[in-house]
Amino acid sequence: MPRCDHCGSHVSDRFARVFADEHGDLNACPKCSANAGIAEVSRERTQTGD
């Protein structure tokens, strides 16, 4: 099962397919970011390298 690269929480395969970046990195999940802004948080973390 895939894990969030930021907090280590398990996520579903479907969630990983939708929100992982082009390298397969999953920089945010529902546990470590707000559901409403998860795509934006993921994009921001990828750009800043946090």
N, C-alpha and C positions, 0 to 999 in steps of 0.2 A: 504494500500500500504506500502511495506517495506521501511525502512529508513536506511541510512548509520549511523552506530554507531559512526563514527568519526566526521562527520560534520552535520548530521541530515537531509541531502537532501533526497528527495524521489527517489527511484529507482524502476525499474520494477520487477515484480515477477520473471521473467526469469533471470534478472541480479542477483537477490538475490539467486536463486537456483544455479547458476553457481559459484558465488564468495563468498558466505557465508562459514564460516568454519564449522567444524563438530558439533559445538554447536549452529549454526544458527547466529553467530555474523558476521556482515558485516563491516569490518574494513577499507574499502576504497571504493570510488565510482568515476565515471568519473569527478565529480565536484571537488573533493579534491585531486586527484592524476592523474598522466599522464596515458592516455589510454594504451599506449604501455607497461607500467610496473605495471599495477594494481594488478596482482596476486602477484608479488614480494613485492609491498608495503603492501598489505594486510598481507602477511606472516610475513614481518618485524615488523609491528605494533603489531601483535599477539604475537610475541616472546618477544618484548621489553616492552609490556604493555602500550604503548603510546596511 
